[in-house]
Amino acid sequence: MKFTFLMLLLCLSFMVNAQNNFKETQIKFERVEKAYNEKWEDLAKFVHTGGFGNDFSMLINAYKTEGKLEVWLKAKSAKLYSLFRTYDFCAHSGTLGPKVIEGDGQTPEGFYYINVFNPMSSYHLSLGLNYPNTVDYARTGKDRKTGSDIYIHGDCVTVGCIPLTDEKIKELYILAVEARNSGQEKIPVHIYPFKMTNANLNKYAINFPAQLSFWKTLQLGYFAFEKSKTMPNIEEVDGKYSVR
């Protein structure tokens, strides 16, 4: 019993150290260190005056038509997210509708999370998304490739990703590092075709009727967050999103 308890303490200690070392590891990279030197002092002031404290969680909403990427934060002890920053896309790729196959130039639409921090990106700094997920695989089918490597990144070029410019990605990247270092394993990134009001849904469905059913599932997530300002309960069930 004593041995088991000791092993549990050691495992917990390792997990805490690994979490606290994330920022330490990232900041060893020249571009990340420079981003912190240039951006963090001012950002930290806004983080603290916004009431988010030293430990915060982060959620990203992106809208393709509007070309806007919203950064929402909440203190660990808080229940609700508050809008912290809005960044403009620097360039666009493809049209409305989700990414279907490799090479279609489409920016995905759906519910994702950050699964890659790349401090040595070809596009300065980049945050990778867990595209494709099971919904994307179901849409593409077995005989076609979904494509991969979808990032939010610097520079101002794109083939399916979301570019913000080097200056803006510096801010977003270090905010994500801070959230990850505070223990947020998965930072949600929700990519919508547009602000998903009923008026917009009716407007854009005229030219994209095949997307209406899919967009209605995304709208459930949009409405859930707009109403509660909390992370919606989103699951991938049988190749579709389920929002509760």
C-alpha positions, 0 to 999 in steps of 0.5 A: 500500500505504501509503495503504491501511494509513493508511486502515485505521488511520484507520478503526480509530481512528474505530471506537474513538472512536465506541465510547468516545464512546457513554457520553459521548453518553448522559450528555449526556441529563439522565435518564442523567446523573441515573441515573449520579449516583444509581446508578453509585457503588454499582453500580461497587463491586459490579462491581469486587468481583464481578471484572468490571473496567472492561470487561464484557459483559452478558446478560439472561435474563427469565422471564415467569411468575416475573416476574424479569429476571436481569442476568449480567456477565462481564469481557472477559477471562473466559469465564463469565457470573456473576449480578449482579442480579435485578429483579422485573417491576413489571407483566405483560401477556398470558399465556404464549406468544409475541407473534403479532400487533399489539395482542395484548398479549403479551410476546415469547418468544425470543432478542433483543438490545438495539438501542435506547437511549432516554434520553427515553422516555415511561417514563423510560428504555428499552432497545428489543429487536430484535423482531420477528426472522425467527422472529416474522415466520414465526410471524405470516405475511404477512397480519398485522402483528407489532407492534413497539416492545418495550422494557424500561423504567421506570414500572409499566404495560405492553402487551407490554413489561417494566416495572421501575420508574424506579429499577430501569431507572436501574441496568439502563440505565447497566449497558447503557451501560457494556457498550455503551461497552466494545464489546459491540455486541449485548447479548443479551436472552433472554425465556422463558415460565418457568424452562425445567426439564423439570418446568415445561415439562410443567406449563405445556404441559398448558394451552398444548399448541400452544406445546410445540414452540416452547418446546422450542427455547427450552429448548435455549438455556436449558439451554445457558446453564445448563450452560456460563454462556457465550452459546449459539450461537443462529441463526435458520434457516427461521423457527425458532431453532437452538441449538448 
